[in-house]
Amino acid sequence: MARNDHAHLERCVALAEEAAARGDGPFGSVLADAEGTVLREESNRETTTGDSTFHPEFVLARWAGTNLSPEVRATATVYTSGEHCPMCSAAHGWVGLGRIVYAASSAQLASWRESWGLPTAPVRALPITDVAPGVEVVGPVPPFDERMREIHAQSR
């Protein structure tokens, strides 16, 4: 783990809580450059925008693709409260972003949802590297994964 990883994951958890408080799914992400400086942050806005693709990781990838040079993108890190879905993983790979650090995995989320009797997601949960094989991935990261379980439990 890099020196800023925990601080950035802490912010992702806070963004996820903000999203849940306004009625969106509890997901938040931070894009940081190679030095750890935050370039942009975003939270889930699927419900409030009516756009099912308004995932924070997807928004950050699109922003990076149009606002950052390929060199900066390649050395940047996306921190996120939950592992990228296949759509977000593909966007990440296509724009050439660097590593991903996530708090809770897609497998964890799927397991939690099943244990709560919630329906499965409309898209299969795949590991990021199944979609974007060249991306360095770190996660899940305790204790952030357990904190995200609690947030998801409260927002169901």
N, CA, C and O of each residue as an XYZ file, in Angstrom:
624
protein
N       0.839     -1.187      0.000
C       0.000      0.000      0.000
C       0.882      1.248      0.000
O       1.899      1.314      0.691
N       0.471      2.215     -0.780
C       1.193      3.483     -0.861
C       0.848      4.365      0.339
O      -0.084      4.074      1.089
N       1.596      5.420      0.507
C       1.450      6.254      1.701
C       0.086      6.916      1.843
O      -0.377      7.108      2.967
N      -0.573      7.271      0.744
C      -1.859      7.961      0.819
C      -3.064      7.029      0.690
O      -4.202      7.491      0.757
N      -2.840      5.748      0.508
C      -3.936      4.842      0.208
C      -5.046      4.869      1.261
O      -6.223      4.946      0.909
N      -4.696      4.809      2.515
C      -5.727      4.772      3.556
C      -6.509      6.079      3.622
O      -7.726      6.059      3.805
N      -5.835      7.204      3.478
C      -6.534      8.500      3.502
C      -7.513      8.598      2.334
O      -8.631      9.085      2.500
N      -7.100      8.141      1.163
C      -7.992      8.203      0.003
C      -9.158      7.221      0.142
O     -10.275      7.540     -0.265
N      -8.922      6.045      0.703
C     -10.025      5.115      0.950
C     -10.993      5.675      1.986
O     -12.202      5.472      1.884
N     -10.472      6.365      2.960
C     -11.332      7.017      3.962
C     -12.275      8.004      3.270
O     -13.460      8.070      3.596
N     -11.751      8.759      2.326
C     -12.583      9.714      1.582
C     -13.617      8.973      0.734
O     -14.754      9.431      0.616
N     -13.246      7.848      0.148
C     -14.195      7.052     -0.642
C     -15.357      6.579      0.213
O     -16.505      6.600     -0.231
N     -15.070      6.159      1.421
C     -16.122      5.723      2.338
C     -17.043      6.900      2.657
O     -18.263      6.738      2.693
N     -16.474      8.071      2.886
C     -17.286      9.259      3.168
C     -18.162      9.615      1.961
O     -19.327      9.975      2.129
N     -17.620      9.517      0.770
C     -18.398      9.785     -0.446
C     -19.525      8.761     -0.608
O     -20.622      9.102     -1.050
N     -19.249      7.517     -0.250
C     -20.285      6.476     -0.309
C     -21.403      6.790      0.674
O     -22.578      6.609      0.357
N     -21.046      7.257      1.862
C     -22.059      7.632      2.853
C     -22.892      8.812      2.352
O     -24.106      8.846      2.552
N     -22.240      9.782      1.699
C     -22.963     10.926      1.139
C     -23.946     10.461      0.068
O     -25.084     10.928      0.024
N     -23.510      9.546     -0.793
C     -24.386      9.026     -1.842
C     -25.599      8.332     -1.219
O     -26.733      8.564     -1.639
N     -25.363      7.495     -0.234
C     -26.461      6.781      0.419
C     -27.429      7.756      1.083
O     -28.642      7.550      1.038
N     -26.910      8.803      1.692
C     -27.754      9.781      2.377
C     -28.702     10.496      1.421
O     -29.788     10.910      1.827
N     -28.307     10.648      0.158
C     -29.195     11.321     -0.796
C     -30.035     10.328     -1.609
O     -30.772     10.728     -2.510
N     -29.921      9.027     -1.286
C     -30.759      8.036     -1.925
C     -30.119      7.272     -3.067
O     -30.789      6.492     -3.744
N     -28.839      7.485     -3.288
C     -28.106      6.743     -4.310
C     -27.406      5.548     -3.668
O     -27.283      5.470     -2.445
N     -26.948      4.615     -4.512
C     -26.176      3.497     -4.001
C     -24.900      3.991     -3.341
O     -24.316      4.975     -3.795
N     -24.455      3.327     -2.275
C     -23.298      3.797     -1.513
C     -21.954      3.466     -2.174
O     -21.299      2.480     -1.836
N     -21.574      4.309     -3.112
C     -20.285      4.142     -3.789
C     -19.635      5.510     -3.952
O     -20.298      6.487     -4.300
N     -18.332      5.568     -3.699
C     -17.572      6.803     -3.878
C     -16.177      6.490     -4.360
O     -15.610      5.452     -4.022
N     -15.618      7.399     -5.159
C     -14.291      7.173     -5.748
C     -13.476      8.460     -5.784
O     -14.018      9.563     -5.849
N     -12.163      8.284     -5.741
C     -11.206      9.382     -5.797
C     -10.159      9.047     -6.852
O      -9.661      7.922     -6.900
N      -9.825     10.018     -7.693
C      -8.747      9.885     -8.672
C      -7.583     10.728     -8.190
O      -7.731     11.930     -7.971
N      -6.420     10.100     -8.021
C      -5.232     10.806     -7.541
C      -4.080     10.604     -8.510
O      -3.968      9.561     -9.154
N      -3.222     11.617     -8.606
C      -2.052     11.501     -9.482
C      -0.951     10.695     -8.796
O      -1.129     10.208     -7.679
N       0.168     10.562     -9.463
C       1.269      9.733     -8.956
C       1.797     10.199     -7.604
O       2.336      9.397     -6.842
N       1.648     11.488     -7.299
C       2.114     12.020     -6.021
C       1.053     11.908     -4.934
O       1.313     12.241     -3.778
N      -0.130     11.446     -5.291
C      -1.200     11.304     -4.315
C      -2.133     12.501     -4.234
O      -3.034     12.530     -3.396
N      -1.927     13.491     -5.099
C      -2.794     14.671     -5.119
C      -4.134     14.310     -5.749
O      -4.178     13.717     -6.827
N      -5.212     14.663     -5.085
C      -6.546     14.378     -5.608
C      -6.809     15.252     -6.831
O      -6.687     16.476     -6.779
N      -7.171     14.597     -7.926
C      -7.492     15.295     -9.170
C      -8.994     15.512     -9.305
O      -9.444     16.534     -9.822
N      -9.759     14.537     -8.835
C     -11.223     14.635     -8.899
C     -11.797     13.529     -8.017
O     -11.166     12.494     -7.801
N     -12.992     13.770     -7.519
C     -13.710     12.757     -6.756
C     -15.162     12.758     -7.205
O     -15.670     13.744     -7.740
N     -15.814     11.629     -6.973
C     -17.203     11.502     -7.420
C     -17.894     10.455     -6.564
O     -17.251      9.591     -5.967
N     -19.212     10.548     -6.515
C     -20.005      9.530     -5.833
C     -21.114      9.068     -6.762
O     -21.425      9.713     -7.763
N     -21.696      7.943     -6.408
C     -22.757      7.355     -7.209
C     -23.942      8.312     -7.290
O     -24.336      8.926     -6.298
N     -24.504      8.426     -8.501
C     -25.674      9.286     -8.696
C     -26.692      8.615     -9.626
O     -27.421      9.294    -10.349
N     -26.735      7.288     -9.599
C     -27.659      6.554    -10.463
C     -29.114      6.952    -10.229
O     -29.842      7.233    -11.181
N     -29.529      6.977     -8.991
C     -30.925      7.262     -8.664
C     -31.257      8.729     -8.879
O     -32.267      9.053     -9.505
N     -30.420      9.615     -8.369
C     -30.736     11.047     -8.445
C     -30.649     11.601     -9.864
O     -31.285     12.612    -10.161
N     -29.877     10.966    -10.748
C     -29.818     11.429    -12.142
C     -30.729     10.615    -13.049
O     -31.053     11.055    -14.153
N     -31.150      9.429    -12.600
C     -31.915      8.544    -13.452
C     -31.058      7.857    -14.506
O     -31.586      7.283    -15.459
N     -29.746      7.911    -14.343
C     -28.788      7.329    -15.294
C     -28.094      6.148    -14.622
O     -27.262      6.333    -13.733
N     -28.435      4.943    -15.047
C     -27.871      3.734    -14.429
C     -26.374      3.580    -14.654
O     -25.741      2.742    -14.013
N     -25.795      4.370    -15.550
C     -24.343      4.299    -15.776
C     -23.582      5.351    -14.973
O     -22.368      5.474    -15.134
N     -24.254      6.108    -14.120
C     -23.575      7.163    -13.366
C     -22.858      6.580    -12.158
O     -23.147      6.927    -11.013
N     -21.907      5.676    -12.444
C     -21.035      5.118    -11.413
C     -19.853      6.068    -11.250
O     -19.384      6.626    -12.242
N     -19.357      6.270    -10.032
C     -18.260      7.212     -9.855
C     -16.996      6.823    -10.624
O     -16.290      7.694    -11.132
N     -16.707      5.527    -10.713
C     -15.500      5.083    -11.417
C     -15.599      5.377    -12.913
O     -14.608      5.732    -13.550
N     -16.793      5.227    -13.463
C     -17.028      5.498    -14.883
C     -16.884      6.994    -15.170
O     -16.265      7.389    -16.159
N     -17.458      7.812    -14.302
C     -17.366      9.270    -14.448
C     -15.901      9.705    -14.379
O     -15.467     10.536    -15.178
N     -15.141      9.156    -13.439
C     -13.724      9.518    -13.316
C     -12.924      9.084    -14.546
O     -12.060      9.823    -15.018
N     -13.210      7.897    -15.060
C     -12.497      7.428    -16.253
C     -12.780      8.337    -17.443
O     -11.863      8.697    -18.181
N     -14.030      8.706    -17.632
C     -14.383      9.597    -18.748
C     -13.716     10.959    -18.576
O     -13.199     11.522    -19.541
N     -13.724     11.486    -17.366
C     -13.092     12.781    -17.115
C     -11.587     12.692    -17.400
O     -11.024     13.568    -18.058
N     -10.952     11.653    -16.911
C      -9.507     11.480    -17.116
C      -9.175     11.369    -18.595
O      -8.178     11.926    -19.053
N     -10.010     10.650    -19.347
C      -9.759     10.468    -20.767
C      -9.770     11.757    -21.560
O      -9.104     11.857    -22.590
N     -10.519     12.746    -21.093
C     -10.592     14.017    -21.822
C      -9.794     15.146    -21.180
O      -9.615     16.198    -21.794
N      -9.313     14.946    -19.958
C      -8.631     16.038    -19.256
C      -7.188     15.771    -18.856
O      -6.487     16.697    -18.448
N      -6.729     14.537    -18.960
C      -5.365     14.206    -18.542
C      -4.592     13.599    -19.704
O      -5.163     12.936    -20.570
N      -3.309     13.833    -19.708
C      -2.452     13.230    -20.737
C      -2.351     11.726    -20.500
O      -2.581     11.261    -19.384
N      -2.013     10.968    -21.530
C      -1.831      9.525    -21.338
C      -0.796      9.200    -20.261
O      -0.938      8.214    -19.538
N       0.239     10.024    -20.154
C       1.282      9.783    -19.154
C       0.752      9.955    -17.733
O       1.063      9.155    -16.851
N      -0.039     10.989    -17.514
C      -0.608     11.219    -16.179
C      -1.622     10.121    -15.854
O      -1.646      9.609    -14.735
N      -2.452      9.762    -16.821
C      -3.431      8.690    -16.591
C      -2.749      7.389    -16.188
O      -3.209      6.700    -15.277
N      -1.665      7.054    -16.857
C      -0.984      5.777    -16.611
C      -0.403      5.680    -15.204
O      -0.241      4.580    -14.675
N      -0.095      6.803    -14.604
C       0.502      6.790    -13.261
C      -0.502      7.164    -12.170
O      -0.144      7.215    -10.994
N      -1.741      7.423    -12.546
C      -2.780      7.788    -11.585
C      -3.333      6.538    -10.897
O      -3.156      5.415    -11.370
N      -4.003      6.765     -9.774
C      -4.667      5.693     -9.037
C      -6.124      6.066     -8.831
O      -6.444      7.205     -8.490
N      -7.001      5.097     -9.042
C      -8.409      5.265     -8.702
C      -8.646      4.502     -7.403
O      -8.421      3.295     -7.317
N      -9.099      5.231     -6.411
C      -9.494      4.652     -5.125
C     -11.011      4.578     -5.134
O     -11.679      5.500     -5.602
N     -11.547      3.499     -4.627
C     -12.992      3.366     -4.675
C     -13.519      2.502     -3.531
O     -12.830      1.619     -3.019
N     -14.743      2.784     -3.154
C     -15.354      2.071     -2.032
C     -15.706      0.634     -2.389
O     -15.778     -0.228     -1.513
N     -15.925      0.375     -3.672
C     -16.268     -0.965     -4.127
C     -15.547     -1.289     -5.423
O     -15.316     -0.411     -6.255
N     -15.197     -2.546     -5.586
C     -14.513     -2.979     -6.811
C     -15.318     -2.579     -8.045
O     -16.547     -2.658     -8.049
N     -14.625     -2.158     -9.071
C     -15.264     -1.752    -10.324
C     -16.158     -2.861    -10.882
O     -15.811     -4.040    -10.817
N     -17.295     -2.477    -11.425
C     -18.126     -3.395    -12.195
C     -17.475     -3.563    -13.575
O     -16.537     -2.831    -13.891
N     -17.938     -4.493    -14.393
C     -17.340     -4.671    -15.723
C     -17.352     -3.403    -16.583
O     -16.385     -3.143    -17.298
N     -18.426     -2.612    -16.528
C     -18.485     -1.367    -17.297
C     -17.374     -0.409    -16.873
O     -16.684      0.166    -17.715
N     -17.213     -0.246    -15.585
C     -16.201      0.678    -15.066
C     -14.787      0.146    -15.292
O     -13.869      0.914    -15.576
N     -14.616     -1.167    -15.168
C     -13.311     -1.778    -15.445
C     -12.909     -1.534    -16.899
O     -11.761     -1.192    -17.185
N     -13.864     -1.712    -17.814
C     -13.584     -1.502    -19.235
C     -13.220     -0.045    -19.497
O     -12.256      0.227    -20.213
N     -13.966      0.889    -18.937
C     -13.663      2.308    -19.127
C     -12.268      2.634    -18.588
O     -11.505      3.362    -19.224
N     -11.946      2.097    -17.431
C     -10.635      2.296    -16.812
C      -9.530      1.811    -17.759
O      -8.551      2.517    -18.002
N      -9.702      0.602    -18.284
C      -8.716      0.041    -19.195
C      -8.605      0.812    -20.495
O      -7.499      1.056    -20.977
N      -9.735      1.198    -21.070
C      -9.722      1.910    -22.350
C      -9.019      3.256    -22.261
O      -8.334      3.645    -23.207
N      -9.165      3.980    -21.152
C      -8.504      5.291    -21.060
C      -7.084      5.189    -20.524
O      -6.373      6.192    -20.473
N      -6.658      3.994    -20.123
C      -5.270      3.801    -19.712
C      -4.930      4.317    -18.335
O      -3.818      4.790    -18.102
N      -5.890      4.229    -17.408
C      -5.580      4.634    -16.038
C      -4.694      3.591    -15.365
O      -4.645      2.435    -15.786
N      -4.000      4.015    -14.320
C      -3.096      3.138    -13.579
C      -3.830      2.256    -12.585
O      -4.896      1.717    -12.884
N      -3.260      2.116    -11.417
C      -3.756      1.143    -10.446
C      -5.112      1.514     -9.863
O      -5.561      2.659     -9.919
N      -5.741      0.479     -9.298
C      -7.016      0.617     -8.605
C      -6.847      0.062     -7.195
O      -6.288     -1.018     -7.002
N      -7.334      0.811     -6.221
C      -7.355      0.350     -4.834
C      -8.805      0.430     -4.375
O      -9.403      1.506     -4.386
N      -9.376     -0.714     -3.968
C     -10.780     -0.699     -3.562
C     -10.955     -1.262     -2.156
O     -10.186     -2.105     -1.694
N     -12.004     -0.758     -1.492
C     -12.286     -1.165     -0.121
C     -12.909     -2.553     -0.060
O     -12.406     -3.428      0.644
N     -14.000     -2.760     -0.794
C     -14.734     -4.031     -0.757
C     -14.836     -4.606     -2.164
O     -14.956     -3.863     -3.138
N     -14.787     -5.912     -2.265
C     -14.826     -6.570     -3.574
C     -16.253     -6.780     -4.070
O     -17.211     -6.740     -3.298
N     -16.366     -7.002     -5.362
C     -17.662     -7.326     -5.962
C     -18.196     -8.630     -5.393
O     -19.400     -8.767     -5.176
N     -17.312     -9.585     -5.150
C     -17.734    -10.862     -4.566
C     -18.299    -10.653     -3.163
O     -19.303    -11.267     -2.802
N     -17.667     -9.797     -2.378
C     -18.189     -9.499     -1.047
C     -19.583     -8.876     -1.150
O     -20.507     -9.285     -0.447
N     -19.724     -7.885     -2.030
C     -21.011     -7.213     -2.182
C     -22.093     -8.199     -2.611
O     -23.200     -8.180     -2.072
N     -21.782     -9.054     -3.569
C     -22.759    -10.048     -4.028
C     -23.166    -10.974     -2.882
O     -24.341    -11.313     -2.742
N     -22.206    -11.378     -2.075
C     -22.485    -12.254     -0.940
C     -23.360    -11.546      0.095
O     -24.306    -12.136      0.616
N     -23.047    -10.290      0.390
C     -23.855     -9.530      1.346
C     -25.286     -9.413      0.848
O     -26.235     -9.662      1.591
N     -25.434     -9.031     -0.419
C     -26.781     -8.859     -0.996
C     -27.579    -10.163     -0.918
O     -28.766    -10.159     -0.590
N     -26.915    -11.269     -1.223
C     -27.593    -12.561     -1.156
C     -28.031    -12.865      0.278
O     -29.147    -13.332      0.505
N     -27.147    -12.598      1.243
C     -27.475    -12.887      2.642
C     -28.630    -12.023      3.149
O     -29.319    -12.410      4.092
N     -28.847    -10.857      2.535
C     -29.940     -9.972      2.919
C     -31.212    -10.239      2.106
O     -32.222     -9.559      2.292
N     -31.164    -11.225      1.208
C     -32.320    -11.548      0.392
C     -32.607    -10.561     -0.715
O     -33.732    -10.486     -1.207
N     -31.590     -9.795     -1.114
C     -31.758     -8.808     -2.186
C     -31.506     -9.457     -3.543
O     -30.783    -10.450     -3.623
N     -32.086     -8.918     -4.600
C     -31.867     -9.491     -5.929
C     -30.411     -9.317     -6.380
O     -29.699     -8.425     -5.919
N     -30.001    -10.186     -7.282
C     -28.652    -10.067     -7.824
C     -28.577     -8.854     -8.744
O     -29.595     -8.370     -9.237
N     -27.373     -8.379     -8.963
C     -27.156     -7.235     -9.856
C     -27.484     -7.641    -11.294
O     -27.429     -8.826    -11.626
N     -27.824     -6.677    -12.148
C     -28.170     -6.997    -13.529
C     -26.964     -7.379    -14.394
O     -27.131     -7.866    -15.512
N     -25.759     -7.160    -13.881
C     -24.528     -7.484    -14.596
C     -23.683     -8.379    -13.699
O     -23.557     -8.128    -12.501
N     -23.108     -9.420    -14.284
C     -22.286    -10.350    -13.511
C     -21.102     -9.622    -12.882
O     -20.461     -8.785    -13.518
N     -20.828     -9.950    -11.647
C     -19.655     -9.407    -10.953
C     -18.426    -10.165    -11.449
O     -18.319    -11.380    -11.282
N     -17.512     -9.436    -12.054
C     -16.256    -10.017    -12.534
C     -15.096     -9.287    -11.884
O     -15.172     -8.077    -11.671
N     -14.036     -9.991    -11.569
C     -12.852     -9.284    -11.078
C     -12.352     -8.292    -12.126
O     -12.443     -8.550    -13.326
N     -11.833     -7.178    -11.676
C     -11.334     -6.143    -12.583
C     -10.383     -6.726    -13.611
O     -10.479     -6.410    -14.797
N      -9.471     -7.572    -13.172
C      -8.448     -8.090    -14.086
C      -9.004     -9.058    -15.124
O      -8.309     -9.366    -16.093
N     -10.236     -9.549    -14.957
C     -10.878    -10.337    -16.007
C     -11.291     -9.445    -17.176
O     -11.384     -9.908    -18.313
N     -11.536     -8.164    -16.892
C     -11.970     -7.212    -17.911
C     -10.798     -6.367    -18.403
O     -10.671     -6.115    -19.601
N      -9.955     -5.936    -17.493
C      -8.794     -5.093    -17.814
C      -7.547     -5.761    -17.230
O      -7.072     -5.370    -16.164
N      -7.018     -6.771    -17.933
C      -5.966     -7.614    -17.360
C      -4.650     -6.918    -17.027
O      -3.873     -7.448    -16.232
N      -4.375     -5.767    -17.597
C      -3.103     -5.113    -17.334
C      -3.098     -4.166    -16.156
O      -2.078     -3.534    -15.879
N      -4.210     -4.051    -15.458
C      -4.329     -3.078    -14.374
C      -3.867     -3.686    -13.057
O      -4.250     -4.803    -12.707
N      -3.040     -2.941    -12.332
C      -2.646     -3.350    -10.975
C      -3.821     -3.088    -10.041
O      -4.376     -1.990    -10.026
N      -4.197     -4.097     -9.264
C      -5.367     -3.998     -8.398
C      -4.990     -4.371     -6.968
O      -4.305     -5.366     -6.729
N      -5.453     -3.552     -6.021
C      -5.258     -3.813     -4.598
C      -6.628     -3.801     -3.929
O      -7.350     -2.808     -4.017
N      -6.987     -4.879     -3.270
C      -8.261     -4.920     -2.569
C      -8.741     -6.343     -2.430
O      -8.246     -7.226     -3.131
N      -9.672     -6.591     -1.565
C     -10.262     -5.655     -0.611
C      -9.264     -5.252      0.477
O      -8.279     -5.943      0.738
N      -9.556     -4.109      1.097
C      -8.653     -3.560      2.110
C      -9.386     -3.455      3.448
O     -10.237     -2.583      3.622
N      -9.056     -4.352      4.402
C      -9.627     -4.225      5.747
C      -9.049     -2.983      6.440
O      -7.907     -2.625      6.153
N      -9.750     -2.339      7.299
C     -11.115     -2.569      7.754
C     -12.160     -1.851      6.890
O     -13.345     -1.839      7.226
N     -11.721     -1.260      5.787
C     -12.648     -0.503      4.943
C     -13.742     -1.398      4.357
O     -14.871     -0.946      4.164
N     -13.420     -2.653      4.073
C     -14.430     -3.564      3.527
C     -15.569     -3.782      4.522
O     -16.737     -3.799      4.133
N     -15.239     -3.946      5.785
C     -16.271     -4.137      6.809
C     -17.099     -2.862      6.988
O     -18.312     -2.929      7.190
N     -16.458     -1.728      6.914
C     -17.205     -0.465      7.007
C     -18.181     -0.339      5.847
O     -19.305      0.130      6.026
N     -17.754     -0.760      4.647
C     -18.652     -0.695      3.491
C     -19.807     -1.688      3.646
O     -20.922     -1.404      3.208
N     -19.558     -2.841      4.262
C     -20.657     -3.785      4.522
C     -21.710     -3.123      5.398
O     -22.906     -3.257      5.141
N     -21.278     -2.419      6.419
C     -22.217     -1.739      7.320
C     -23.005     -0.656      6.587
O     -24.207     -0.507      6.806
N     -22.342      0.088      5.729
C     -23.022      1.152      4.971
C     -24.040      0.560      4.007
O     -25.158      1.063      3.896
N     -23.656     -0.513      3.307
C     -24.592     -1.174      2.405
C     -25.787     -1.750      3.185
O     -26.926     -1.680      2.722
N     -25.521     -2.314      4.362
C     -26.601     -2.872      5.171
C     -27.589     -1.799      5.589
O     -28.796     -2.037      5.603
N     -27.094     -0.636      5.926
C     -27.969      0.455      6.359
C     -28.763      1.065      5.208
O     -29.841      1.620      5.419
N     -28.235      0.962      3.997
C     -28.893      1.632      2.867
C     -29.795      0.712      2.053
O     -30.372      1.142      1.054
N     -29.925     -0.548      2.466
C     -30.754     -1.480      1.664
C     -32.230     -1.259      1.859
O     -33.044     -1.960      1.257
